[in-house]
Amino acid sequence: MSDLKIFSDTTQIDNKRVIVRLDLNVPIKNFKIEDDTRIRVVIPFFK
């Protein structure tokens, strides 16, 4: 996940449209997510 590209904290995106493309394919076994790392990494960006 070292190649994760996100906006810096100084980027002004208030009142702007932002297109976000994420690859959130996660391993699922027996209808349960086995590793949610990809999902947890992007949560701070959306907050």
Secondary structure as UniProt FT lines:
FT   TURN            2..3
FT   TURN            9..10
FT   TURN            14..15
FT   STRAND          28..29
FT   TURN            30..31
FT   STRAND          32..33
FT   HELIX           37..46
//
